[in-house]
Amino acid sequence: MSTSSVSKGCFVFKPSAKKKKKTPDLESYFIDGCEGAESRELRFRLCQDLWDQIKSETEILQDELNRKVLDSLLDFTKKCSSIRQHSDWTSQMRASEIPTAALILGVNVTDHDLTFQSLSE
């Protein structure tokens, strides 16, 4: 199977019906349904605790990243304003330019709102 595309892409090829593996039912994942209520509750609490830990660590990383981005933007604006204060010819020519920074956030649109919210605080 080959594909032709102008841009890079991800193509999914589903296997034919005869090649598909049979997936076991959910109960068989947990000891064929022989798991007690106490074990299920313990597993659920453990899952919730781990999820909360992952969420908080992710938020800390996101905040650190956003802080670094903001610090870089502030450094850029300070650098631009300090360059404009010199009296040489190139500084005077740059005085007519508008300093511009591009913030490239990537394709994960759900993170954009958090990033802009963090930068605006």
Secondary structure, 3 states (H helix, E strand, C coil): CCCCCCCCCCCCCCCCHHHCCCCCCHHHHCHHHCCCHHHHHHHHHHHHHHHHHHHHHHHHHHHHHHHHHHHHHHHHHHHHHHHHCCCCHHHHHHCCCCCCCCCCCCCCHHHHHHHHHHHHC
